[in-house]
């Protein structure tokens, strides 16, 4: 089974959401990507449809934007 991908930027809102997502779906079912640290994956997130972080992309491609933390434009700086 493909994993969901949870993108965040490392802010307190994002870290809190990450903890909740991991607790809900299990660490083995989600790939956590801190795009604040892994900036090379910003384009991947945008291509998947992520408009703001934190956000989770499900295995079938749905993008779930969670508790608005920062726009992708803000993250790219």
Backbone as XML, in Angstrom:
<?xml version="1.0"?>
<chain id="A" units="angstrom">
  <residue number="1" name="UNK">
    <atom name="N" x="0.833" y="-1.183" z="0.000"/>
    <atom name="CA" x="0.000" y="0.000" z="0.000"/>
    <atom name="C" x="0.877" y="1.245" z="0.000"/>
  </residue>
  <residue number="2" name="UNK">
    <atom name="N" x="0.527" y="2.230" z="-0.807"/>
    <atom name="CA" x="1.233" y="3.506" z="-0.801"/>
    <atom name="C" x="0.948" y="4.242" z="0.496"/>
  </residue>
  <residue number="3" name="UNK">
    <atom name="N" x="1.918" y="5.041" z="0.893"/>
    <atom name="CA" x="1.754" y="5.851" z="2.094"/>
    <atom name="C" x="1.162" y="7.206" z="1.733"/>
  </residue>
  <residue number="4" name="UNK">
    <atom name="N" x="0.529" y="7.822" z="2.725"/>
    <atom name="CA" x="0.176" y="9.228" z="2.613"/>
    <atom name="C" x="1.460" y="10.016" z="2.806"/>
  </residue>
  <residue number="5" name="UNK">
    <atom name="N" x="1.478" y="11.253" z="2.319"/>
    <atom name="CA" x="2.633" y="12.123" z="2.529"/>
    <atom name="C" x="2.139" y="13.362" z="3.257"/>
  </residue>
  <residue number="6" name="UNK">
    <atom name="N" x="2.743" y="13.635" z="4.400"/>
    <atom name="CA" x="2.378" y="14.804" z="5.206"/>
    <atom name="C" x="3.478" y="15.845" z="5.056"/>
  </residue>
  <residue number="7" name="UNK">
    <atom name="N" x="3.124" y="16.979" z="4.467"/>
    <atom name="CA" x="4.078" y="18.068" z="4.254"/>
    <atom name="C" x="3.874" y="19.137" z="5.318"/>
  </residue>
  <residue number="8" name="UNK">
    <atom name="N" x="4.977" y="19.622" z="5.868"/>
    <atom name="CA" x="4.888" y="20.748" z="6.787"/>
    <atom name="C" x="6.172" y="21.551" z="6.718"/>
  </residue>
  <residue number="9" name="UNK">
    <atom name="N" x="6.165" y="22.702" z="7.417"/>
    <atom name="CA" x="7.306" y="23.615" z="7.337"/>
    <atom name="C" x="8.053" y="23.769" z="8.656"/>
  </residue>
  <residue number="10" name="UNK">
    <atom name="N" x="7.683" y="22.987" z="9.660"/>
    <atom name="CA" x="8.409" y="23.010" z="10.919"/>
    <atom name="C" x="7.906" y="24.001" z="11.952"/>
  </residue>
  <residue number="11" name="UNK">
    <atom name="N" x="6.873" y="24.775" z="11.630"/>
    <atom name="CA" x="6.333" y="25.742" z="12.593"/>
    <atom name="C" x="5.561" y="24.997" z="13.682"/>
  </residue>
  <residue number="12" name="UNK">
    <atom name="N" x="5.254" y="25.652" z="14.799"/>
    <atom name="CA" x="4.523" y="24.983" z="15.883"/>
    <atom name="C" x="3.181" y="24.385" z="15.448"/>
  </residue>
  <residue number="13" name="UNK">
    <atom name="N" x="2.430" y="25.082" z="14.585"/>
    <atom name="CA" x="1.161" y="24.548" z="14.088"/>
    <atom name="C" x="1.411" y="23.251" z="13.320"/>
  </residue>
  <residue number="14" name="UNK">
    <atom name="N" x="2.446" y="23.260" z="12.482"/>
    <atom name="CA" x="2.768" y="22.090" z="11.659"/>
    <atom name="C" x="3.234" y="20.903" z="12.504"/>
  </residue>
  <residue number="15" name="UNK">
    <atom name="N" x="4.080" y="21.166" z="13.478"/>
    <atom name="CA" x="4.606" y="20.096" z="14.322"/>
    <atom name="C" x="3.480" y="19.460" z="15.130"/>
  </residue>
  <residue number="16" name="UNK">
    <atom name="N" x="2.573" y="20.277" z="15.631"/>
    <atom name="CA" x="1.425" y="19.755" z="16.369"/>
    <atom name="C" x="0.550" y="18.886" z="15.465"/>
  </residue>
  <residue number="17" name="UNK">
    <atom name="N" x="0.292" y="19.368" z="14.243"/>
    <atom name="CA" x="-0.499" y="18.587" z="13.290"/>
    <atom name="C" x="0.211" y="17.288" z="12.923"/>
  </residue>
  <residue number="18" name="UNK">
    <atom name="N" x="1.538" y="17.344" z="12.769"/>
    <atom name="CA" x="2.312" y="16.124" z="12.464"/>
    <atom name="C" x="2.100" y="15.077" z="13.541"/>
  </residue>
  <residue number="19" name="UNK">
    <atom name="N" x="2.199" y="15.478" z="14.789"/>
    <atom name="CA" x="2.020" y="14.533" z="15.897"/>
    <atom name="C" x="0.628" y="13.911" z="15.867"/>
  </residue>
  <residue number="20" name="UNK">
    <atom name="N" x="-0.389" y="14.739" z="15.604"/>
    <atom name="CA" x="-1.756" y="14.222" z="15.528"/>
    <atom name="C" x="-1.926" y="13.248" z="14.369"/>
  </residue>
  <residue number="21" name="UNK">
    <atom name="N" x="-1.391" y="13.585" z="13.203"/>
    <atom name="CA" x="-1.510" y="12.710" z="12.029"/>
    <atom name="C" x="-0.821" y="11.373" z="12.281"/>
  </residue>
  <residue number="22" name="UNK">
    <atom name="N" x="0.391" y="11.419" z="12.804"/>
    <atom name="CA" x="1.126" y="10.171" z="13.081"/>
    <atom name="C" x="0.354" y="9.323" z="14.084"/>
  </residue>
  <residue number="23" name="UNK">
    <atom name="N" x="-0.223" y="9.958" z="15.104"/>
    <atom name="CA" x="-1.011" y="9.204" z="16.089"/>
    <atom name="C" x="-2.270" y="8.618" z="15.476"/>
  </residue>
  <residue number="24" name="UNK">
    <atom name="N" x="-2.884" y="9.328" z="14.535"/>
    <atom name="CA" x="-4.118" y="8.853" z="13.911"/>
    <atom name="C" x="-3.903" y="7.738" z="12.898"/>
  </residue>
  <residue number="25" name="UNK">
    <atom name="N" x="-2.915" y="7.894" z="12.027"/>
    <atom name="CA" x="-2.760" y="6.923" z="10.935"/>
    <atom name="C" x="-1.600" y="5.952" z="11.141"/>
  </residue>
  <residue number="26" name="UNK">
    <atom name="N" x="-0.726" y="6.252" z="12.094"/>
    <atom name="CA" x="0.424" y="5.389" z="12.348"/>
    <atom name="C" x="1.631" y="5.799" z="11.533"/>
  </residue>
  <residue number="27" name="UNK">
    <atom name="N" x="2.774" y="5.819" z="12.167"/>
    <atom name="CA" x="4.014" y="6.255" z="11.525"/>
    <atom name="C" x="4.346" y="5.434" z="10.287"/>
  </residue>
  <residue number="28" name="UNK">
    <atom name="N" x="3.963" y="4.181" z="10.264"/>
    <atom name="CA" x="4.267" y="3.303" z="9.133"/>
    <atom name="C" x="3.417" y="3.624" z="7.906"/>
  </residue>
  <residue number="29" name="UNK">
    <atom name="N" x="2.377" y="4.442" z="8.085"/>
    <atom name="CA" x="1.460" y="4.739" z="6.981"/>
    <atom name="C" x="1.610" y="6.141" z="6.406"/>
  </residue>
  <residue number="30" name="UNK">
    <atom name="N" x="2.579" y="6.900" z="6.908"/>
    <atom name="CA" x="2.735" y="8.272" z="6.452"/>
    <atom name="C" x="4.207" y="8.631" z="6.333"/>
  </residue>
  <residue number="31" name="UNK">
    <atom name="N" x="4.533" y="9.296" z="5.237"/>
    <atom name="CA" x="5.870" y="9.825" z="5.019"/>
    <atom name="C" x="5.813" y="11.297" z="5.414"/>
  </residue>
  <residue number="32" name="UNK">
    <atom name="N" x="6.526" y="11.681" z="6.467"/>
    <atom name="CA" x="6.518" y="13.055" z="6.949"/>
    <atom name="C" x="7.657" y="13.817" z="6.275"/>
  </residue>
  <residue number="33" name="UNK">
    <atom name="N" x="7.313" y="14.944" z="5.633"/>
    <atom name="CA" x="8.290" y="15.749" z="4.917"/>
    <atom name="C" x="8.256" y="17.173" z="5.474"/>
  </residue>
  <residue number="34" name="UNK">
    <atom name="N" x="9.345" y="17.573" z="6.104"/>
    <atom name="CA" x="9.493" y="18.943" z="6.573"/>
    <atom name="C" x="10.140" y="19.719" z="5.430"/>
  </residue>
  <residue number="35" name="UNK">
    <atom name="N" x="9.321" y="20.450" z="4.670"/>
    <atom name="CA" x="9.865" y="21.149" z="3.513"/>
    <atom name="C" x="10.682" y="22.373" z="3.917"/>
  </residue>
  <residue number="36" name="UNK">
    <atom name="N" x="10.635" y="22.731" z="5.187"/>
    <atom name="CA" x="11.534" y="23.761" z="5.681"/>
    <atom name="C" x="12.970" y="23.264" z="5.690"/>
  </residue>
  <residue number="37" name="UNK">
    <atom name="N" x="13.124" y="21.950" z="5.892"/>
    <atom name="CA" x="14.444" y="21.324" z="5.899"/>
    <atom name="C" x="14.760" y="20.644" z="4.575"/>
  </residue>
  <residue number="38" name="UNK">
    <atom name="N" x="13.741" y="20.084" z="3.932"/>
    <atom name="CA" x="13.918" y="19.377" z="2.659"/>
    <atom name="C" x="13.348" y="20.232" z="1.525"/>
  </residue>
  <residue number="39" name="UNK">
    <atom name="N" x="13.974" y="21.369" z="1.307"/>
    <atom name="CA" x="13.457" y="22.350" z="0.341"/>
    <atom name="C" x="13.368" y="21.788" z="-1.081"/>
  </residue>
  <residue number="40" name="UNK">
    <atom name="N" x="14.150" y="20.788" z="-1.387"/>
    <atom name="CA" x="14.108" y="20.178" z="-2.722"/>
    <atom name="C" x="12.767" y="19.496" z="-2.993"/>
  </residue>
  <residue number="41" name="UNK">
    <atom name="N" x="11.956" y="19.295" z="-1.954"/>
    <atom name="CA" x="10.674" y="18.614" z="-2.133"/>
    <atom name="C" x="9.492" y="19.583" z="-2.245"/>
  </residue>
  <residue number="42" name="UNK">
    <atom name="N" x="9.788" y="20.885" z="-2.250"/>
    <atom name="CA" x="8.716" y="21.877" z="-2.400"/>
    <atom name="C" x="7.994" y="21.687" z="-3.726"/>
  </residue>
  <residue number="43" name="UNK">
    <atom name="N" x="8.736" y="21.505" z="-4.806"/>
    <atom name="CA" x="8.099" y="21.334" z="-6.121"/>
    <atom name="C" x="7.242" y="20.068" z="-6.157"/>
  </residue>
  <residue number="44" name="UNK">
    <atom name="N" x="7.669" y="19.032" z="-5.472"/>
    <atom name="CA" x="6.888" y="17.785" z="-5.373"/>
    <atom name="C" x="5.545" y="18.068" z="-4.694"/>
  </residue>
  <residue number="45" name="UNK">
    <atom name="N" x="5.584" y="18.816" z="-3.603"/>
    <atom name="CA" x="4.361" y="19.160" z="-2.875"/>
    <atom name="C" x="3.428" y="19.983" z="-3.758"/>
  </residue>
  <residue number="46" name="UNK">
    <atom name="N" x="3.981" y="20.976" z="-4.433"/>
    <atom name="CA" x="3.169" y="21.818" z="-5.312"/>
    <atom name="C" x="2.564" y="21.008" z="-6.455"/>
  </residue>
  <residue number="47" name="UNK">
    <atom name="N" x="3.332" y="20.097" z="-7.024"/>
    <atom name="CA" x="2.835" y="19.259" z="-8.116"/>
    <atom name="C" x="1.686" y="18.360" z="-7.650"/>
  </residue>
  <residue number="48" name="UNK">
    <atom name="N" x="1.718" y="17.987" z="-6.371"/>
    <atom name="CA" x="0.656" y="17.148" z="-5.808"/>
    <atom name="C" x="-0.597" y="17.959" z="-5.489"/>
  </residue>
  <residue number="49" name="UNK">
    <atom name="N" x="-0.482" y="19.310" z="-5.534"/>
    <atom name="CA" x="-1.642" y="20.157" z="-5.273"/>
    <atom name="C" x="-1.635" y="20.848" z="-3.925"/>
  </residue>
  <residue number="50" name="UNK">
    <atom name="N" x="-0.536" y="20.758" z="-3.196"/>
    <atom name="CA" x="-0.447" y="21.406" z="-1.888"/>
    <atom name="C" x="-0.372" y="22.919" z="-2.094"/>
  </residue>
  <residue number="51" name="UNK">
    <atom name="N" x="-1.297" y="23.647" z="-1.456"/>
    <atom name="CA" x="-1.361" y="25.109" z="-1.555"/>
    <atom name="C" x="-0.862" y="25.784" z="-0.280"/>
  </residue>
  <residue number="52" name="UNK">
    <atom name="N" x="-0.923" y="25.054" z="0.838"/>
    <atom name="CA" x="-0.468" y="25.567" z="2.120"/>
    <atom name="C" x="-0.089" y="24.376" z="2.989"/>
  </residue>
  <residue number="53" name="UNK">
    <atom name="N" x="0.705" y="24.657" z="3.994"/>
    <atom name="CA" x="1.095" y="23.605" z="4.931"/>
    <atom name="C" x="0.604" y="23.987" z="6.319"/>
  </residue>
  <residue number="54" name="UNK">
    <atom name="N" x="0.300" y="23.000" z="7.138"/>
    <atom name="CA" x="0.434" y="21.566" z="6.918"/>
    <atom name="C" x="-0.643" y="21.009" z="5.984"/>
  </residue>
  <residue number="55" name="UNK">
    <atom name="N" x="-0.263" y="19.979" z="5.259"/>
    <atom name="CA" x="-1.187" y="19.306" z="4.351"/>
    <atom name="C" x="-0.764" y="17.849" z="4.179"/>
  </residue>
  <residue number="56" name="UNK">
    <atom name="N" x="-1.751" y="17.005" z="3.943"/>
    <atom name="CA" x="-1.465" y="15.593" z="3.704"/>
    <atom name="C" x="-2.018" y="15.205" z="2.340"/>
  </residue>
  <residue number="57" name="UNK">
    <atom name="N" x="-1.208" y="14.482" z="1.583"/>
    <atom name="CA" x="-1.636" y="13.945" z="0.298"/>
    <atom name="C" x="-1.886" y="12.456" z="0.518"/>
  </residue>
  <residue number="58" name="UNK">
    <atom name="N" x="-3.114" y="12.026" z="0.233"/>
    <atom name="CA" x="-3.480" y="10.631" z="0.450"/>
    <atom name="C" x="-2.943" y="9.763" z="-0.685"/>
  </residue>
  <residue number="59" name="UNK">
    <atom name="N" x="-2.914" y="8.450" z="-0.491"/>
    <atom name="CA" x="-2.399" y="7.564" z="-1.536"/>
    <atom name="C" x="-3.112" y="7.705" z="-2.883"/>
  </residue>
  <residue number="60" name="UNK">
    <atom name="N" x="-4.394" y="8.099" z="-2.874"/>
    <atom name="CA" x="-5.094" y="8.253" z="-4.150"/>
    <atom name="C" x="-5.062" y="9.690" z="-4.666"/>
  </residue>
  <residue number="61" name="UNK">
    <atom name="N" x="-4.225" y="10.557" z="-4.055"/>
    <atom name="CA" x="-3.987" y="11.883" z="-4.591"/>
    <atom name="C" x="-4.814" y="13.021" z="-4.025"/>
  </residue>
  <residue number="62" name="UNK">
    <atom name="N" x="-5.690" y="12.739" z="-3.081"/>
    <atom name="CA" x="-6.445" y="13.822" z="-2.455"/>
    <atom name="C" x="-5.525" y="14.637" z="-1.562"/>
  </residue>
  <residue number="63" name="UNK">
    <atom name="N" x="-5.678" y="15.958" z="-1.595"/>
    <atom name="CA" x="-4.881" y="16.842" z="-0.751"/>
    <atom name="C" x="-5.765" y="17.345" z="0.374"/>
  </residue>
  <residue number="64" name="UNK">
    <atom name="N" x="-5.346" y="17.087" z="1.601"/>
    <atom name="CA" x="-6.083" y="17.519" z="2.784"/>
    <atom name="C" x="-5.292" y="18.641" z="3.440"/>
  </residue>
  <residue number="65" name="UNK">
    <atom name="N" x="-5.773" y="19.876" z="3.296"/>
    <atom name="CA" x="-5.112" y="21.020" z="3.923"/>
    <atom name="C" x="-5.601" y="21.097" z="5.364"/>
  </residue>
  <residue number="66" name="UNK">
    <atom name="N" x="-4.651" y="21.199" z="6.289"/>
    <atom name="CA" x="-4.958" y="21.083" z="7.712"/>
    <atom name="C" x="-4.556" y="22.360" z="8.438"/>
  </residue>
  <residue number="67" name="UNK">
    <atom name="N" x="-5.492" y="22.980" z="9.124"/>
    <atom name="CA" x="-5.191" y="24.083" z="10.043"/>
    <atom name="C" x="-4.137" y="25.031" z="9.483"/>
  </residue>
  <residue number="68" name="UNK">
    <atom name="N" x="-4.531" y="25.832" z="8.541"/>
    <atom name="CA" x="-3.630" y="26.727" z="7.794"/>
    <atom name="C" x="-2.467" y="27.262" z="8.633"/>
  </residue>
  <residue number="69" name="UNK">
    <atom name="N" x="-1.259" y="26.964" z="8.183"/>
    <atom name="CA" x="-0.056" y="27.437" z="8.854"/>
    <atom name="C" x="0.706" y="28.435" z="8.000"/>
  </residue>
  <residue number="70" name="UNK">
    <atom name="N" x="0.971" y="28.081" z="6.734"/>
    <atom name="CA" x="1.717" y="28.969" z="5.833"/>
    <atom name="C" x="1.415" y="28.587" z="4.389"/>
  </residue>
  <residue number="71" name="UNK">
    <atom name="N" x="1.335" y="29.590" z="3.528"/>
    <atom name="CA" x="1.149" y="29.329" z="2.107"/>
    <atom name="C" x="2.451" y="28.805" z="1.523"/>
  </residue>
  <residue number="72" name="UNK">
    <atom name="N" x="2.369" y="28.162" z="0.384"/>
    <atom name="CA" x="3.582" y="27.683" z="-0.282"/>
    <atom name="C" x="4.473" y="28.858" z="-0.682"/>
  </residue>
  <residue number="73" name="UNK">
    <atom name="N" x="3.861" y="29.988" z="-1.031"/>
    <atom name="CA" x="4.657" y="31.185" z="-1.368"/>
    <atom name="C" x="5.482" y="31.637" z="-0.158"/>
  </residue>
  <residue number="74" name="UNK">
    <atom name="N" x="4.876" y="31.579" z="1.029"/>
    <atom name="CA" x="5.607" y="31.928" z="2.253"/>
    <atom name="C" x="6.755" y="30.960" z="2.505"/>
  </residue>
  <residue number="75" name="UNK">
    <atom name="N" x="6.485" y="29.683" z="2.289"/>
    <atom name="CA" x="7.502" y="28.647" z="2.527"/>
    <atom name="C" x="8.681" y="28.832" z="1.570"/>
  </residue>
  <residue number="76" name="UNK">
    <atom name="N" x="8.384" y="29.147" z="0.309"/>
    <atom name="CA" x="9.441" y="29.320" z="-0.681"/>
    <atom name="C" x="10.271" y="30.568" z="-0.411"/>
  </residue>
  <residue number="77" name="UNK">
    <atom name="N" x="9.651" y="31.542" z="0.266"/>
    <atom name="CA" x="10.354" y="32.762" z="0.654"/>
    <atom name="C" x="10.740" y="33.563" z="-0.482"/>
  </residue>
</chain>
